[in-house]
Amino acid sequence: MNISVVIPLLNEEESLLELHDWIAKVMQSNRFLYEIIFIDDGSTDTSWNIISTLSTKNPNVKGIRFLKNFGKSQALHAGFKKSKGDVIITMDADLQDNPEEIPELYNLIIKDGFDLISGWKKKRYDNKLTKNLPSKLFNWAARKTSGVQLNDFNCGLKAYKNDVIKHIDVNGEMHRYIPVLAKNAGFIKIGEKIVLHQARKYGETKFGAERFVNGFLDLITIWFLSRFGKRPMHLFGALGIIMLIIGFIFTTYLGIDKLFFNPYGRLITDRPQFFIALTTMLLGTQFFIAGFLGELILRTKKDTKRYLVNEELNF
């Protein structure tokens, strides 16, 4: 199979039929062997009924339905797990991503040998103050933190070599950072393609301003996991040593001063250096404990289900 198109969605009943017809037209005109995997992330409208109807008319349409809304990352994880194509294309269901980009994305993976191609919506039709400006700040921070030089981390239109999506684990809200996860897994040939961004045709966006706050928090998380996820003691132990050294220096200073230079001065417990020494040594001990607990968790953790599937179609 040439291409798997993975489409997570939530309450997109107006756009699904048009999106399906558009993708099918592109696939047929290029003679691709394909599958379209819709992941219904707990929709409360008629989205699943539409997917069911499409799957009966087109055997290339497959569906996964979650019991409730588990989030875009979990939906992508479920779609990736079922994908069989040599190239996996992800796109949003709101018609803002253009299926006409698929053939060129496919060629960049197959012919040019890229592991991952990320779309770049250079010209956007979103609100400049509430979406475009925060997005630019977010992408700048992501580039500086991750070292992956992309202009648009959050673009839903991406293409992956099959090996990439089978070797990365998309969890939490890490869908924004799949290129970073791929890089950390050893897939370093990551490219970018300017893609057409279309104004939203139906409904309203499902993401509010809080996604940028969550995005920055996730960025800190992925930075920590990429550097210390398999060795938490290296971070917490280093911080603990620094705190203990500071505490030891102040303690030594207080002891020498009291014994040799100012034996009849005020009590050690009345001096601010005593509390600095006490606080830093306690912090150092706590950092060490955090590092030990992190190492224990790593060695005892078990995989748990992150989402529950209600129905599947055509698998």
Secondary structure, DSSP 8 states (H G I E B T S, - for coil): --EEEEEEESS-TTTHHHHHHHHHHHHHHTT--EEEEEEE-S-SSSHHHHHHHHHHH-TTEEEEEESS---HHHHHHHHHHH--SSEEEE--SSS-B-GGGHHHHHHHHHTT--SEEEEE--S--S-IIIIIHHHHHHHHHHHHHH----S-TT-S-EEEEHHHHHH----TTGGGGHHHHHHHTT---EEEEE--B----SS--S--THHHHHHHHHHHHHHHHHHHTT-HHHHHHHHHHHHHHHHHHHHHHHHHIIIII-TTSS-GGGSHHHHHHHHHHHHHHHHHHHHHHHHHHHHH--------EEEEE--
